[in-house]
């Protein structure tokens, strides 16, 4: 699937706006970033939470840079055949990475069907 960076970023914004308020209202000091690929250059990682989970914020000091939720454009495009599938995958990625902010690990996300 092909989609330019600006269009993909807007799609991510739209999917973020569609998430339930109670999921995103608690996000504190978190920014969302779209990048083409992960640092290793692979296409197997759809997103990454880079920061301190809410459950670990006791180690979190004042003046910290914002945590980041990164969505990788090329991995999503390589895995999806159409825009509907792309929106579903971006939605799942956002929920997955936001869950990491709240301290939910991959094992629990697998149990819940979000990984």
C-alpha positions in Angstrom: 0.0 0.0 0.0 1.2 3.5 -0.8 0.5 6.7 1.3 2.5 9.8 1.7 3.7 10.9 5.1 1.3 13.8 5.5 -1.7 11.7 4.7 -0.6 8.9 7.0 0.0 11.4 9.8 -3.5 12.7 9.4 -4.9 9.2 9.5 -3.1 8.6 12.8 -4.5 11.9 14.2 -8.0 10.8 13.1 -7.6 7.4 14.8 -6.2 9.1 17.9 -9.2 11.4 18.0 -11.6 8.5 17.7 -10.2 6.7 20.8 -12.4 6.9 24.0 -11.8 10.0 26.1 -11.1 8.0 29.2 -8.2 6.3 27.4 -6.5 9.5 26.3 -7.4 11.9 29.1 -5.0 10.4 31.5 -2.0 10.7 29.2 0.4 13.0 30.9 3.5 14.4 29.3 3.2 12.2 26.2 3.6 13.2 22.6 2.7 11.1 19.5 5.2 10.9 16.7 5.1 9.4 13.2 8.3 8.0 11.8 9.0 6.1 8.6 10.8 3.1 10.2 12.1 1.9 13.5 15.8 2.5 14.3 16.8 -1.0 13.1 15.2 -0.3 9.7 12.9 -3.3 9.9 9.2 -3.5 9.1 8.1 -5.7 11.9 7.6 -3.0 14.6 4.4 -1.0 14.2 4.9 1.3 17.2 6.9 2.0 20.3 6.3 3.5 23.7 9.4 5.4 24.8 9.1 6.6 28.3 8.1 5.8 31.9 4.9 3.9 32.5 2.4 5.4 34.8 3.2 2.6 37.3 6.8 3.6 37.3 6.4 7.3 37.6 7.8 7.3 41.2 11.1 7.5 39.4 9.9 10.3 37.2 11.3 13.7 38.1 10.4 17.3 37.3 11.4 18.7 34.0 11.4 15.3 32.1 11.2 15.4 28.4 7.8 14.1 27.2 7.4 10.3 26.7 6.8 9.4 23.1 4.4 7.1 21.4 5.9 6.4 17.9 3.9 5.0 15.0 6.0 3.6 12.2 4.4 4.4 8.8 6.3 2.0 6.5 5.6 -1.0 8.7 1.9 -0.3 8.7 1.8 0.3 4.9 3.7 -2.9 4.2 1.2 -4.9 6.3 -2.0 -3.5 5.0 -3.8 -3.9 1.7 -6.3 -1.1 2.0 -7.2 1.9 4.0 -9.7 0.1 6.2 -7.1 -2.5 7.2 -4.6 0.4 7.8 -7.0 2.2 10.1 -7.6 -0.9 12.1 -3.9 -1.6 12.4 -3.1 2.0 13.4 -6.0 1.8 16.0 -4.6 -1.4 17.5 -1.1 0.1 17.6 -2.3 3.3 19.4 -4.2 1.2 21.9 -1.2 -1.1 22.4 1.3 1.8 23.0 -1.1 3.8 25.2 -1.6 0.6 27.3 2.2 0.6 27.9 1.9 4.1 29.3 -0.6 2.8 31.8 1.8 -0.1 32.7 0.1 -2.9 30.8 2.7 -5.3 29.5 2.8 -7.3 26.3 1.7 -10.5 28.1 -1.5 -8.9 29.3 -2.0 -7.2 26.0 -1.8 -10.6 24.3 -4.4 -12.0 26.7 -6.7 -9.0 25.9 -6.2 -9.4 22.2 -4.3 -6.1 21.6 -0.9 -7.6 20.7 
